[in-house]
Amino acid sequence: MQGKGLITIVAIVLGLICLNELLPTWYASKIERQATAVAGDNPEKYQKELLRLSKDTLNLGFTKLYYTKAKDKEMKLGLDLKGGINVLLEINQRDLVNDLTNYSTNPVLIEALNKTDEVQKNSTKSYIDNFFDQFEAINKAKGTNLKLADPELFGNTNLSEIKYNTSDDQVKSIIKRRIDLSVGTAFEVIRTRIDKMGAVQPNVQRVPGTARISVEMPGMKDIDKVKKMLQTSAKLQFWEVQQVPEIAPYFQTLTTMVAIKGDSMGVAKNTNFMNLLNLDKLRSNGVASVKLSDTAAVNKILSSKVGQSLRPANIKYTQFMWGYKPEATDAQSLVLYAIRGNINQKAPVDGAVETASIGYDELSRVVVDMQMDSKGAKEWKTLTEKNVGKPVAVTLDGRVYTAPNVVGAIPNGRTQISGNFSQEEAKELVDVLGAGKLPAGAKVVQATVVGPSLGQESIDAGVISFAIAFLIIIVYIIFYYGGAGIYAVIAMIINLFYIFGIMDSGDFTLTLPGIAGIVLTMAMAVDTNVIIYERTKEELFAGKSILEAYKDGFKHALSAIVDGHLTTLLTAGVLFLFGTGPIKGFALTLGIGILMTFFTSVLLSRVMIFSRLNKGKHLSVWTAPTKNLFRNTWIDFIGKRKYAYIISGILTVVCVASITMNGFKYGIDFTGGRNYVVRFDKAVNAEDVEQNLVKIFKTEDGKNSSVEAKTFGNDRQLKISTDYLIEDESLKADQTVEQKLYEGLKSNLPANTTLRDFKSADKEHAGIISSEKVGPTVADDIQTHGILAVVAALAGIFIYILLRFRKWQFSLGAVVALFHDAVIILGAYSLLHKFMPFNMEINQDFVAAILTVLGYSINDTVIIFDRIREYLREKKSLTLAGLFDDSISSTLGRTFNTSFTTILVILAIFIFGGDNLRGFMFAMLIGIGFGTYSSIFIASAIAYDFLKTGKEDEVHGKTTSTKEVLSSK
């Protein structure tokens, strides 16, 4: 066999590389198992034992294994397998534009920015592109004829490369480049902060073409701490402070107005605003001391349109800010400060910190000492000189950390922040300041949190489903193909070894959908072997020797295998290109698996089989029960196609009607919202919980937010979805939703469950075991990408089939069949989503399932089309109908074996693979079943109807000798 030596060398080298990559994972796992065996559930004892064992080394001759080094190199597990936090941060591009315009107050600019904020919610274009569009439209509508290089816009000292005569197109290019550099700076700052948090195997990536940064931190539990560290801009600012005498008349006016127009200000008319302020308790340089429970009401009054309109000239630009945390003397209240602002709200001192460290004041309280950069030091000197004897506020991201009176001018840029810190809080602040400031604010637009207990359950479910699926395939393929089946199993095991090795060497992350991709790859490997062995059987039945039969079997099967692999690879590529998060993991493992399947099941398997045959040894390709299965089966498929058209027509009408009338249950990644999977210690009624939560999740205007509670997996788990406060992407909004969820579910939780326990449940506690948040802008992007993915896949398949088979009739038949499959799946989800006990939402997982089904369906279709093309050359005496019937009938063995094993594998994942995969696998089950049907009865039938040129004889198939001329169209 040609190339035998090269294939063997490649297999050995690839195997050694994979072994070297996987050994650290094996060794780290081995040490951890030993530590667990000694320590049990005691975390402190576990760490001590781990420290002791990590001193050992394993010398294998070609490499030495150390635990710490092996841990760094072990295979990465996704959040769904390990637990942890994934957030998608978006850098505030409005802040960047404001900074580049030097905080210009030009009305056209402000209006363009406001309009861009609105448009961006439902747009897939970048913020800056939308801004330029809105600016041009408003500029034209107002007839102001402003150029972007105008000094009031981007032609200022912040952008020295922009001159008065720089064209708008050149300015746009410069601005885009500067924004991209700023996002790059933000990326480096975020990465530095994560390193300081001590996260194990974090994954930080920029999302190309956007101002977004994806952060994955396996093993992390405290979502609030992570969000705070990532969202804090570290923009340390120093402001002049206005005190009670300046603000009191305004507060008196508000008190009177609340009694008249309280409803329009968001509070009850009987609210006594002055009583909320508790001025008699004030002991600082603030203007109020407000109970924590009353801060929301004060915010509503101050930010209301009425409240804004009543401001006198001296506080027109005043910013009301809260203290960082309650004072030590009153743990139940927050101090409200009045910060003297200006028209562009630019702080008098806005310098980055060069160094920050934990220190102690004269009373041994924890403080943060810091040194400003040169620019900040100069501004700080000016501000302190101007305000001797007056208070100056130190703020970080809109929170006042301290507001002491200035004793004297500070010339050297040194200052101190005191804020009633704990040691841990001070360290967090030092870490944030030390990592540098973000060029603009950051907001979490998407977040996923998976508890460690759920991660372990996912691993267990994944391993069980994997093992069962693998066992099913081994038993079935050996039962059906005998000795040849053993070689198929060997190739499959090598294939799995290669897939895991490549995943590890490429530093890719293994996720639960990734495991599903690997299991489905095994089904593809079975398909490859089935095609080869079925062709080999045909050659043996034709009277050829065992050696010649295998040679011709591999030869004739190659074309169909290549077509099937390429179309599935195309699907995986589309999924990887348009998918996000776990879907990329699924596409990646599927893509790697397809390539390795071709190498192991076609090339390496061929080397192994012919090494045996060339020694004169026999290798069976059947067993006694399976030898003659499908051998003489012949069905008049073309003659019965009208029945298939009727059945498919009825199903399509029913599905379209259901889609039109019932619609779908869309997931939050398509609509925006929050999902919480909550575990209880006893059975709960989903409807009762939902009704209770609806009362709690009400907006400020009294309207109900969307809330749904559904049993998830078992009657002790609920999946709760809501769009409450989804437009607010702040950390405070997230905490508010969690607080309300806790209050709404408290009656169903154990009596001693605290909010902290509820937010981080484990095996021992009831509460949230996973959560997900998707902001509206991200949801719009995901939905658009999902549609593009399906369209791109269909277009790519149409073009590929056209190029491969040279007739548009084949492409049309294939695409109509795929469209048929997609409509059936969509219809099933529309009809059944209210009744099934598992997730049947239309989301990005569903899009992945649709595309995977399309890949499998086209694979079936290609096998039949490939045989039709072969018979067009060899059986020219048959009518076209007879030729199609012969082609379909002769591939029935392959069609049955592939579909049957694939369905068994999917069933194993559906039953044992965990709750998160059931909706995905249900779509696959429907799709594979109807995909097999449509390949035979729809794709082939349509291709036949558009290829035929005239009325045929009534007799079809093998007994018909009348030749039918094919259309040249």
N, C-alpha and C positions, 0 to 999 in steps of 0.2 A: 504494500500500500504506500502510495506517495505521501510524503510528509509525516510518516509515522514517527521518525526520530525527532522531528521538530515539535510535534504535538506532545510527545512524551517529555521532552526537555521543558517545554512551556508549563506542562502540568506539574512537574516536580518543582520548578522554580517558584511557580505561583503558590504551590502548597507550602513550601518552606517560608515564603514571605508571610502567608496567612498564619502559619504556626507561630512565627516570631511575634506577630502582632497580637495574637490571641492569648499567648502565655501570660502576659501581665494581668489580664482579666481573670484568668484561672487562678493565678497565684494570690491576687488581692482577695478574691472570693474565698479561697482556701484559708487564708489567715483570719478573715472576718468570721468564718464559720467556727474556727477553733476558739476565737475569743468569745463568741456567743455561747458555745458549749460550756465554757467555764463560768461566764458572768451571768448567763440567763437574761432576765429583763432588767438587771441593774445597770443603768447607763454609766455610772461612775466606775464600777468594777470593770465594765466592758472597755472603757477608755484606758484604764490601767493595764488590762490584759493586752489590749491592742498595742500599747506602747512597748510592752515587754516583748511581744512577738515580732514587732517591726524591726527589732535589732537583729533578728535572724536573716540569713541570706540563703538562697538556693543556687548552687553553682551547677549549671547544666553543660559546662564546657565551652559552648559557643556564646553563652550569655549568663550573667548573674542577675538574679531577681531579688530586689529589695521591696518591702511593702510600700514605702512612701513613693518610690519611683513607679512601682507597678500601679499604684492607685491613680497616679497622674495619667498613666497611659491606658487605663482600662477602658472598655467600651462605654460610650456615653449612653445613658438611658434617658428617655424623655420623661416629661412630668407625669404622664399617665402611667408610667411604670415605677417611678421613683418618688413621686410627690414633689411639690415645689411650686414655684411661681414663674409665670411668663407674663410679661407686660409689653405692650407696644406703646412707646412714648412718641409724642409728636411735639416738635419744637415749635413754639408759637411764632409763626412767620409775621404776624402783625407787629409783634415786638421788634423783630428784625428790621422791618420796613420803617417803623418809627425811629429806630436807632440810626438807620442810614439817612433818613431825612432830618436828623438832628431834632426829632420831636416837633416837626413842623405842625402848625395849626391851620394850614391852608384849608379852606372849606371844601374844595374839590377833592383834595387828598383824603380828608376825614370821611366825606360821603362815599368815596370809592372804597375805602377800607371797610366801612360799615356794610356796604352792599356786598363786598367780597365775603364777609363773614356769613352773610345769609346764603349766598350762592354756593359757598363751599360745602354746605351740609348735604347737598344733593348733586355733587359734581365729582368726576373722577380726574379732572384736571388739577394741576398743582396750584397751590394758593397764589403764587406769584403770577402765574399765567392768567388766572382769573382776575387778579388785581389789575394787571395791565389792560385786560378787556374792559373792566368796569371803569377804569380811569378814562380810557379813550371814549367810551360811550357818554359818560357824565361831562367830560371836557367839551365834547361836540355839542351835547344838548344845551349846555349853558353858554356856549359860544365864547369860552374863556381863552381858548387857543394857547393853553399852557404847554410848554415843553417839559419833558422829564428832567432836562438839564437845568431847569430854572432854579435859582438860589433858594426859593421857597420849598423846593422838592429835593432832588438828589444832587444839585450842583452846590454843595456846601463843603465845609472844611473836612467833614468826615470822609469824603470821597474825592481826593485830590486829582484822581485820573479823569474826572468828569469836568469838562470845560463848558463855557457858555454856548459854544457852537457844536458840542457833541450831539449827534443825531439820536432820536428816540430809540432806534434799533440798537445802536451802540450802547446806550444807557441800559437797555434791557439786558443785553449780554453781560455787562459789568455787574449789574444788580444780581442776576442769577448766579454768577460766579462767586460773588461775595456771600450770598446766602448759602451756597453749597459749602463754602469754606467754613461758615459759621456752624453749619450742621456737623461738619467734620470735627470742629473744635468741641462741640457738644458731645459727640461720640467718644472722643478721647477722655473728656471729663467724666462721663458716665462710666466708662470702663475703669478709670482710676478709682472712682467711688466704690464700685463693685469689688475691686481687689481689696480695698480697705475693709469691706464687710466680711471678708474671709469666706466667700462662697466657693464651694467645691465644683469644679468643672462648669463654670458659667459660660454661656454662649451669648455674645453681644454682636449684633450685626446691624449695619445700615440697610434700610429697605431702598433699593435703587430707585431713583427718580422721584423720591419723596423726601420730606423733612422728618421721616420717622426712623426710630431706632428700636429694634427688637431685642429684648433682654430675657434670657431664660436662665433661671437659677434653681436647678434641681436641689432638693433637700431643704430649701428655705421654708420657714413656716410663718414668720411674722409679716404678713402682707402689708400692714400699715407702716411698719418700719421701712420696708423695701420701697414702697411708694413714696414715702416722705424723703428718703435718701435720694431717690431718682428724680423726683419732681422739684425739689428745692433748687432754685436757681443759684443760691449762694450769692445773691446780689445784695451785698451789705450796703445799706444806705443810712445817711445821717440827716435828720430834719430838725428844723425849728419846731417848737411845741407851743400851741396856743393853750391858755389855761382858762379856768372856770369863768372869771369875770368877762372874758371876750365872748364866750359861748353861751352863757346863762340866758341872755335875752332871747336868743334863738330857741333854746329849750323851752322857755316859757310860752313862746308863740306856738310851738309844736304841741304843747300840752293842751292849749285851748283848741287847736285845730283838730286834734285827735277826737275830742268830744263831739265835733261837728261832722268830720269826714273820715272817721276811723275805718269805716268799711272799705273805702277806696284806697286806704293806706295799708290794708292787709291785716288790720286788728279790729277788735271790738270797740265800739264807741265808748264803753264804760272803762276803757283802759286808762289808768292814770300814769301818763308818761313820766312825770316828774318823780313819782314814787318808784318807778322801775330803775331810775338812775342812782338812788341811794346816796345822794351827795354827802349826807352826814357821816357815812362810813368811809369816805374817800381819804386816804392817807398818802397819796402819791401825787405826781405831777399830771395825772390824768384828769378827765372831766366827768367821769362817772365810775361807779363800782356796781356792776350789774350781776345779778344772780345768773348762774349758768343756764338755768331754765328760762330766763327772760331775754337772753341775748338774741334769739331769733326774732322776737317781737321788736326789739330796738333796731335791729338791722332793717326790718321791713319799713318801719317808720322813717328812718333816716334816708333810705334809698328810694322811697316812694316818689312819684312825680310831684305830689303835693309838697312833700318834705323838701325836695330839691328846689321847687319854685319859691319857697318861703325864705331861702337863705339870703341874709343881708350881704352887702358888698364885702365886708371884712372877712367873711367865711365862704365866699363864692367857690373858691378852689380848695377848701379844707378837705382833707382826707381823714375820715374817722377809722382808726385802726384799733384792734384789740391787743391786749397783752399776750405774750407768748403762752403763759399759763397762769393759773391763779396765784395770788400772792401767798407767802407763807403764813400770813396772819389771817387769811380768809380763804380757805380751800374751796368754798362754794361760789366764789364770785370772780369775774374777770374785770380788769380795769379797761376803760375805754379812753383812748387818747385822741386829741384833736391835733392833727399834723398840718402845719402850715404849708399848703400847696401853692402851685402857680399855674399859669395857663397851659403849660405843656407837662405839668406834673413831673418835672425833672428834679431829682434830689440835689441839694447843694453839694453834697459829697456822695460820690458814687464810684468809689475806687475798689479795685480787687485787693484781696489780702495776700501778702507775700508769705507770711508764716502765721501759724496759730498753734497755741498750746494750752493745756490745762494748767491753771494756777489757783492760788488761794488768796483771799483778801485778808485784811487785818483781823477779821472775826473768824478766820479759817473756813469761810464759805467757798464753795467751788465756783471759780470764774473761768472765763476764756480770755487769755492774753493774746493780742495780735499786733502785727506790724503791717501797715498799709504800704502800697506801692508809692512811687514818687508823686504821681498825679494826685492820688488820694490824700497823701500827707500834706500837700500844699493846700488843697481844698479844706482839709480838716483844721489846719492852722487858721485859715481865714474865718471859718465858721465859729471856732471856739473864741477867737478874739472878739467877734461881733456879739457873742452871747454870754459874756462873763456875767455870772449871777443868775442866768436864766437856764431853763432846762433844754436839753438837746436829746432827741430820741434816736436810739440805734435800732434800726429795723432790718429784718431779714425776711424777704418774700412777703411783705405786707403785714408782718407781725412785729409788735414792739417788744424787744428783749429787755431794754432798760431805757430810762429817760431821766438821768441825773442832772443836777444843776452844774453848770460849768464853773469851776473854781478859778481857772486861769487858762490862758492860751496854751495849746499843746502843739509845739513846733515840729516834733520828730515823727509824727505819724503813728505813735504808739497809743493804743487804747485798750480798754478792758470792757468785756461784756459780763454783766452779772444778771442772772435771771432765775434765782432760786433753783439752780441746776442740781440734778443728781449727777454722780460720777459718770453714769452711762449716757445721760443726755449731753453732758459736756463733751464726752468723747465723740458722740455722733456729730455734734456741731463742729468740732475740730476736724473730723474726717471730711465733712462736707466742704468746709472752708479751705482745708489743705489740698483738696482735689482740684480746686479752682472753681470759678463761677461759670455757669452756663451763659452763653451769649444772649439767651432769651429764656422766658419761662417754658416749662415743659408740662404737658398734661398726658395722663394715661387715657388713651382712646380705646384700648382693648386690654383685658387682663384675664388670666386663667389661673386659678389656684386649685391644686390637687393635694389633699391631705396624704400623709405618709401611709396611713392604713389602707386607703383606697388604692394607692400606688402598689402596695404589696398584693392586694387582692387582684389587681390587674395583671401583675406578673404571674400569679398563680393561675388565673383564668387563661392567660396567654399560653403558658406552658402546657396546661391540660389540653386546651384545644389543639395546640401544635402537635402534641404527642398522639392524640386520638386521630387527627387527620393523617399524620405520618403513618401510623399503624394501619389505618384503612387502606391507604395507597399501597403499602408494602404487601399486605395480604391479597388485595385484589389483583395487582399486577402480576404477582407470582402465580396466583391461581389461574389467571387468564393466559399468561404467556410462558409459564414454565421456566425453563433454564434462561431464556432470553430476558424474562422478567427479573431474574436475579441480577443480571448485568444492569438493567434499568435502575434497580434499587441502589446498586453500588454507585452508579453515576449520580443518582440523586443525593446520596450522602456526601459525595465529594462536592457536589454543587452547593449544598448547604454550608459546608466548611468554607468554601470559597466566598460565598455571600457574606458570612459573618466576618471573615478575615478582611475582605475589602471594605466593609462598613467600618471596621475598627481602624484600618490603616488610613482611610480617608477622613478619620475623625468625624464621621457622620453619627447622628443620634438615632438610636433605635427606639421607636414608639410602638404603641399597641397597633395602630393602623399599619405600621411597618411590618409587624409580625404577621398581620393579615396578608400583606403583600408577599411575604416570603412563603406563606402557606399556599397562596394562589399561584406562586411561581412553581411550587411542587406540582400543582395540577397542570401547569403548562408543560413541565418536564414529562409528565405522564402522557400528555397529548403528543409530544414530539416522538416518544417511543412508540405510542400506538400507531402513528402514521407510518413509521418505519416498519414495524412488525406486521401491520396489516398488508403493506405492499409486499413484504417478504413472503407472507402466506400465499398471496395471489401468485407469486412466481413459483412457489413450491407446488401449488395446485396445477400450474401450467406444465409441470414435469421437469423443472430444472433441478440441478443438484443443489445441495444445501449451501455450498460456497457461492455458486452463481446466483442463487435466489437472494442471499444476503447482499451481494454486490449490487444487483439490480434493485433490490428493495431500498437500499440507501440512496442509490442514484435517482430513482423515480420519486422518492419521497422528498428529496432536497428542495425542489421548487415550492411545494406546498408549505414546507417547514419555514423556508425563508419568508414567504409571503405572510404567513401567520405571525412570525416573530416581528417582522417589520411593522405590521399594522398594530400589534400590541405595544411595541416600542414607541410608535407614534402616539398612541393614547397616553402612555406613561410620560412622554415628553410634554404633551399638552397639559397634563395634570401638574407636572412640575413647574411649568412656565406660568400657569394661571393660578395654581393652588397656593395656599398659605399653611403654615404650621404643620399639623399632623398629616395633611393631604400631601404635602411635599415629601414627608417621610414615607408615605405609602407609595408614591410615584417613584421615589429614589430606589427603594428596595425592589419594586417591581421591575424597574429598568435594569438594575444590576443583575437581578435574577434571570431576566430574559437573555441577557448576553451570556451569563454563565451557563444557562440551560443549553444554549446552542453549542457552547464549547464542550460541555460534559456529555450531553445526550446525543450529539451528532458526531463530533470529532473524537473525543476521548473514548466514548462508548464504541465507536467504530474500531479504534485501535485495539481495545480489549477483546472485542468479539472476533476480529480477524486474527489476532494472536492465537486464539484458541482454535479457530477453524483451520488455519494454515498448518497446524500440528496434526491435522487429520481427526480431530475430536468433533463429536456431534454437539449441536446446540439446538434444543427444541424451541419452537416458536409458538407452541400451543400445549394444552393439556387435553386429556381425553374428553372432558365435558365441554371444552370450548373449541375443539378442532373445527367443527362444521357449523358453528354458530354464524348466522348471516351469510353462509357461503352461497346458498342458492336462493336467497331472498330477492324477490323482484316485485316492485310495486309500481302501478301505473300512476305516479304522482301527478304528471301533467294532465292526465285525463280527469283527475279529481281536484284540479286547482280551483275550479269554480266554487266548490264547497268551502275551500279554505278562504277564498275571497269573501264569501258570505259570512263565515264565522268571524274573520278578522274585521269585516265591515261592522258587524253588530257590536263586537267588543270595542272598536274604536269609537263608535257613536256613543255607547254607554260611558266610556271614559271621558270623552270630550264633554258630554252633558254633565257629568259629575264635576269635572274641573270648572265648568262654567257656573254651575249652581252652588256646589259645595266649597269650591276653592281649595286651598291648602292650609296646613298649619305651618307657617314659616318660622324657622329658627331665628334666634336673636342675631346670628351673624348675617342675616339678610334684612332684618328690620331694625336692629339696634335694641339693646335691653340688657337685662341681667338674668342669669340663671343661677340657682343655688340647688345643689343636691344635699338634702338634709336627712340625716339618719336619726331615728327615735329608738327608745328602748321598749316601745310597745307599738301595736298596730294603731294607725291613725286613719281617719276618714278624709280623703282628699277634698271632697266637696265642702265639708264643714270648715276645713282649714282655709280653703279659697274664699269662702264667704266672710270669714273673720278678717282675712288680710285685705280684702277689698275695702273694708271700713277704715283700715289703718292707712293704706296707701292712697291718700287723697291729696290732690294738689292744693296750692294756696287759695285757688278760687273755688274750692269745694268740690271739684270734679273728681270722679274716680279714675285712677290710672288702670292700665291693663294689668291684670293679675291672673295667673293660671297655676293651679297646683294639680299635679298628676302623680299617681303611684309610679315609682321607678324601681323596677326589679322585684321588690316584694312590698308587702303592706306596712313595713316599718321604714320605708324610704319614700320621700317625695322629691319630685323635681319642681321647683317653684320658679316661675318666670314673671318678670315685671318690667315695664318701661318707666317706672317711677324715677324722676330726676335724671333720666338718661342724658338729657341735654346738658346737665351740669357734670363736667368731667373732673371736678376737684376731689381731693381726698376726703374733704368734709362731707360731700354728697354720698360717697361710698359708705362712710361711717354712719351717716343718717339712715340709709337704707338698711344696713345691717342691724342698727338699733331698733328700727321699726319691725323688721322681720323677727327679731328676738322677742319683742313685746307681743307680736301677733301669735307666736308659737309657744310662748312661755307656759301656757296651761297644758301643753302636750309634752313638756320637757320635765325631767326629774327636778324635784323641788330645789335642790342645791346647785343647779346649773347657773353659772355666772355668764355674763356677756363674753368674757374672755374665753371661757370653756366652750361656749356655743360657737365662737368664730374659728376655733381650731380643734375640732373634734378628733378623737382617736378611737382606738378599740374600746377604751374604757368609758368614753363619754358620748352622749348624744349631741348633735349639732351639725354644722356645715362640714361636709367631707370634701366638697369641691364647689368652686364657683367660677363664673365666667361673666365678663362684661365686654360688650361690644358697643362702641359709640356710633352715632348715626352716620358719620362720614366714612368710617371703616366699613360699616354694613353696606353702604352704597357701593363702595369699591369691590367688596366681596361678591355682591350680587352681579355687578357688571362683569367681573372677571369670570364668574360662573357661566354666564350666558356666552361670553366670548369663547370660553373653553369648549363648550358643546358645539358651537358653530365652527370653530377652528378644527375640531376633531372630525366633524362630518365633511367639511370641505377637503381636509387632508386625505381622508379615506376615499372620497370620490375621485380626487386627482390620482391617487395611487392606483386604484383599481383601473382607471382609464388608461394610465400609462402601462400597467402590467398586462392587461388583457386586450388593449387596443380597440375596444368597442364600448361606446357610451351606454349601450343597453345593459351591460354588466354593471357599470357604475350606478346607473339609475336603479336597477334591481337591488343592489347592495344598500344604497342610501334610503330607499323607500322602506326596506326591511328594518333598517336601524331606526328610522323615524317611527315605524310601527311599534318597535320594542320600547322606545322612549315614551310614547303615548300610553302604552299599556301600564308601564311602571308608574307614570305620573297619575294615571287614572286610579290605580290600586291605592296609592297614597292618599288621593283625594277621597276615595270611598271609605277607607279603613282607618284613617288617622284618629278618629274619635273613639274607636272601639278596641284597638290593639293595646296590650299592656306594656308596650315598649315604645321608645321614641320613634315617631314617624314624621319628623319635621323635614321641610324642604330647607336644607342648609348645604354648606360646602361638602360635608361628608356624603350627602345624597348626590351632589354633582359628581363626586369621585366615583360613586357606585354606578351612576349612569354611564360615565365614560369607560369604566372598566367593563361594563356589560357590552357596550358598543365594541370594545376591543375583542371580547370573546365571541360576540355574534359575528363580527366580520371575519374572525378566524375560521369559524364554521363555514361561512359562505365562501371564503377563498378556497377551502379544501374542495368543495363541490365544483366551483368554477374552474379550478385547476384541472379536475378530472374531465369536465366538459371540454376544455381546451385541448386536452390530450386526445379525447375521443373524436373531436372534430378533424384531427389529423389521421386517426387510425380507423375509424368506423364510418367511412363516407357513404356506405350503402344504406345506413339507417335513416329513417325520417328524423327530423329535428326533435320531435316529441320522444321518439324512441331513444335517441341519443341522450337527451336530458334524463329520461327515466333510468337508463342504464348507468349513467354517471352518479345519480343520487343513490340508486340501489347498491352500487358497488362500494360506496363510502359509508354505508349504514353502520358497519362494524366500528369504524373509527368514530363516527358521530355518536353512537350509543356509548362507547367506552369513555370517550372524553367527557361527554355531558354527565354521565352517571357518576364518574369519579369526582368531577368538579362539584356536582351537587352534594355528594357525600361529604366532601371537604368543607363546603360552605355550611352544611348542616351542623357539622362538628363545631365550627366557630360560632354559629348562631346559638347553639344550645349551651356550649361550655365557655365561650369566649368573653363573657361579661356583658353587662347591661349597655355599655357605651357602644358596642359593636352590633347590637341586634338590629337596629334600624337599617344600618349599612348592609348587613348580610341579608336582611329580608328583601331589600331591593335587588341584591345579587341573585337570590333564589328565583324570584320572579323573572328577572332578566335572562338568566341562563336558560331557564325552561322555555320562555317565549323566543329567546334568541335562537335556540336550536330549531324550534318550530318554524320561525320566519326564514331561516336559511334555506330550509327545504321547500316550504310552501309559498313563501312570498318572494324572496330574492330570485330564486330560480324561475318561478312562474312568470314574474314580470319580465325578466330577461328573455324568457322564451317568447312571450306575447309580442315583444317589440322586435325580436329577431326574425320571427316567422314571416314568410312572404305570401302565403296563400293558404287555402283550406287543405288540410291533410286528410289522409285516409282515416277511417274510423279505427282501424287496428293500429295500436302503438307498440313501440318497444322492440324486443328481440326478434319477434316473428315478422316484423315489417321490413321489407327490403326496398320499398319505394324511397328513392333519394329526394330529399327536399333541398332546394337551393337556398343558401343563406343570403340574407340581405347584405348588401355591401355598405349599408348606411352605418 
